[in-house]
Amino acid sequence: MTTKKTLDRRSFLRVTALAGGGVAFGLIGKDAFAQGRGGRGGGGRGGAGGGGFGGPAAPPKVENYIKITPDGKFTIMAKNPEVGQGVRTMLPMLIAEELDVDWKDVVIEQTDVDPSKYAGQIAGGSTATPQNWIPMRQVGAGARLMLRQAAAQMWNKPESEITTRSGKVYHEPSKQSAPYSQLASKLESMTPPSAEEIEKNFKDPKDYKIIGKSTVNCDIKAIIAGKPLFTIDQEIPGMKFAVYQKGPVFGSKVKTWNEAEIKKMPGIVDAFVVVKDQPNTPFIGYREEGKPADAGDLQEGIAIVADSWWYAQSARKKLQATWDEGPRATPEHSSTAYAAKAVEISKGEPHSTTRKDGDPDAALKGAAHTVEAAYAYPFISHADLEPQNCTANFKDGKCEIWSSSQIPTGAFGLIASNTGIEQSNITAHMIRGGGGFGRRLYNDYAVEAAMISKMSGHPVKLVWAREDDLANDYYRPGGFHFLKGGVDASGKVTAWADHFVTYGAPKSMPLQTSSAANIGPTEFPQPFIENYALYTSAQPVAIRTGSLRAPTSNALAFVVQSFIDELAHAAGKDPVQFRIDLLAQTKPEPPARGGRGGFGFGNAFNASRMTGVTKLVAQMSDWNNRKKSLPKGTGLGMAFHFSHSGYFAEVAEVKVEANKKIKVNKVWVAADIGRQIINPSMANNEAQGAVIDGISAMMFQEITLNNGRVQQSNFNNYKLIRMAQAVPEVEVQYLTSDNNPTGLGEPAMPPILPAVANAIFSATGDRVRSLPLKNSGYDFA
Amino acid sequence: MAYTLTVNGKKSTVDVPADMPLLWVLRDVLKMHGTKFGCGIGQCRACTVHVDGKAQPSCQLQISAVGNKAITTIEGLSADGTHPVQRAWEQVDVPQCGYCQAGQMMAASALLAAKPKPTDADIDQAMSYNLCRCGTYIRIRQAIHLAASMGRNGAAHTTGSAAQ
């Protein structure tokens, strides 16, 4: 890059390298992340710069992140996809803090997808905070150190006498000051400081002016004014609109359709079948006996291209197509059949032993109290409010896309392999997404848009109808747990055996489960129970499964924390004290506490952190007094869960009326996600949203299959929680611990489901072991 | 067929089929993208606009039925983002993804026009048509109360920036 060193135009900070920028990335195990997350076609994940995903080997360079302009503004690049988690505001906050500029002078710009410049451009796994906490501050602090050095040279003063404040350098003894913009051009020839030097000069947290301060969403002005901001709002010259009709069962192929009639309808530009002639990427999705895993990202279908979306959608309503529905359009691929099959499997030998410590069978025989229970939860859909969509312009062997993918590099391989161009000929723009929740980790809509643009010869905006979205998801997998637990006379949990019946390829060796449908061998409570077994069995499934907010944890916490409640009641113990005691249990096997603790993403389960949040939430909710003072029919429930490096304990107060109408009166959330909450406003918003989302999921949400077909179609039969049903008060507190900050969007959600279920038990004695609650006759008051 | 409609006080003539919903006239013909598509069946109300001052889902209103009715969209709620609802939404830092919020603000502003000091029950009743997938309902309620306290002259009774 060449930069004219004049101050009447935009000057760029120019440095060659910031050494050691990748040091923060070691936190997260690559394989832990790989399960169920969309990646590049071919299953690879790019060169992991310093342990990041799909990122460059090079450390972050200041010039890629900061632009200083003579008008006193500082443009800071936001590199990650924004889908409502607040990262477009949060990452620039880290840079601005260490750069030492005022937030009011910061202009945020979204980058494109560029793995050569930016590491880990993903929104997944609540990883943005732990992955970027150090590198983004390095960018800001590195620039600040160089500005100091430049000022020292300019004024011929010792660097130690130079200070910075609000975008200016100062030499207080001689009362000199200069704006950063005056020095920016001098940095080009400077050697950037080492990572060690930068980190030595990180600000003391007590001096933070931006980090830790509630900072309003950087897109707020556009949101409140209805400015075009989202992917669905993109317009490019010559653009046409498309719908894409896939078959009724996953993997369907077109047999016949009324092509001539469709093409004659008003506003129709083109209509054609997109034939799937490329193998799918062997990485994610459902698994079928004897075949490699199939992501199924591009499904065969009928594309209709028109002058407006309404014309395309109207034509689709006249579509008369017949389909070869394939091998999965059969009665065994029905939800009722899956449930019956799970029970049958539970009665036989498990397909695999995921973990066995001690002798659970013997321990159960010797236990003072035993509990046996079967738990079940359904497939659910992400239901992002902005339907999946993508704008693509395929022209002259190049493809440009505008999408709100949570892992936009994942589209590159798919588009390349299906359109026959090199990945280097693809450009991807990251546009704000109307919700993610894991759905946009998959790039099926992007490859569809690229194919339709290529085949029609027009730039196209493909927009899915809600019906497309609910019928073609990568669903949170349903599952079944057949549990046995035992406690001794003192209340110690001595035995735990869980036969987990999930989806996958039952005869595979080792057992292959469908995406996000597995449980790891050290998942809680394994580290704490001497005689512990986790068996896993699988049955084939007709649909794609995948990651949804807190994958696996979002269902597992309901099972584990409800069953712990059952054991506590069997032992006659208070549920909070019972959990604290369980966290103090030890077992002889040393490897149990090592390695990765389940879905903690690289961090082992830390009992003292979980005990801390458990005690905090008990104190916040005044557990001991409140549980005694509640009116009849109102109960308190508690649960905790560790996922994505976050420790969350939650208490719910629930009123249950005689006709099973429930009202969640209040929820208390205690969290330990490290020593710093970067943006408290967003953190609280997301924690509250996670609680409301969890209650929504547990009450209504369920995707059912009949002969391989998804039976839900829109929000009339796939319900989301509404204002009057939502808990009106969610109190959130953070327990500060001396750990680097980690994410919160996902780990805040799992505990609320069992907390509410345990509260219902406390209020009524009814133990709910199957979700959604509506199937047990519950509804909101 | 040609229809003349009045959106945010401005007349436009569009040549579209009679059954085209107002939502798609706004988005694809008039290129006003503030009004959002979420479900197409009036269940999520991301597409809420004012029709003669009343909050209505624009996906359920065919262009042939609009006639002379005055349409107000999020772009027309105020000229400069200073409607009390807009300022309250900013002050409370309501949105997560933000996709439903245009619809929420249109529903909230219609509520406040009818009931300047709504109770929680009024808010539950008026706002339960609008889905928020991110679950920002607590802040939406807070922002409506704040907007109500700003009153017509727009002076807020409370201060502060982002909600804690």
Interface residues (C-beta under 8 A of the other chain):
Chain A: V83 G84 Q85 G86 S214 T215 V216 N217 D219 I220 K221 I223 I224 A225 G226 K227 P228 L229 F230 I232 D233 E235 F241 P266 S308 W309 W310 Y311 S314 A383 D384 L385 E386 P387 R432 G433 G434 G435 G436 F437 V463 A465 R466 P680 S681 M682 N684 N685 E686 Q688 G689 A690 V691 I692 D693 S696 N714 F715 N716 L720 I721 R722 M723 A724 Q725 A726 P728 E729 V730
Chain B: V16 P17 D19 M20 P21 W24 R27 D28 V29 K31 M32 H33 G34 T35 K36 F37 G38 C39 G40 I41 Q43 C44 A46 T73 I74 E75 L77 G81 Q86 W89 E90 D93 P95 Q96 C97 G98 Y99 C100 Q101 A102 M105 D120 I123 D124 Q125 M127 S128 Y129 N130 L131 C132 R133 C134 G135 T136 Y137 I138 R139 I140 R141 S161 A162 A163 Q164
